[in-house]
Amino acid sequence: MTLFSNVGIYVDRDRSGRFDDWLAHLESVLVLGDFEKSRKIILLRFKFYGEAADEFDNFKLENPISAQIYEDQI
């Protein structure tokens, strides 16, 4: 979990840089931590803030089938 705390919160490209670079860093930390898939999803949402969090939450609202799969993982 110590490595996870080193991953910054993703807000938007202007403040947090490229999403794909940030996500690659987060994924490497989650792999090293050997987290279960459902735990990875929860931790991913935990690292979103502002616009990024809004987009993630809107995705769940606008895509009920995918959102149900997400909810099943929690």
Stockholm file with secondary structure:
# STOCKHOLM 1.0

chainA/1-74         MTLFSNVGIYVDRDRSGRFDDWLAHLESVLVLGDFEKSRKIILLRFKFYGEAADEFDNFKLENPISAQIYEDQI
#=GR chainA/1-74 SS CHHHHTSCCBCCHHHHCCHHHHHHHHHHHHHHTTCCHHHHHHHHHHTBCTHHHHHHHHHHHHCHHHHHHHHHHC
#=GC SS_cons        CHHHHTSCCBCCHHHHCCHHHHHHHHHHHHHHTTCCHHHHHHHHHHTBCTHHHHHHHHHHHHCHHHHHHHHHHC
//
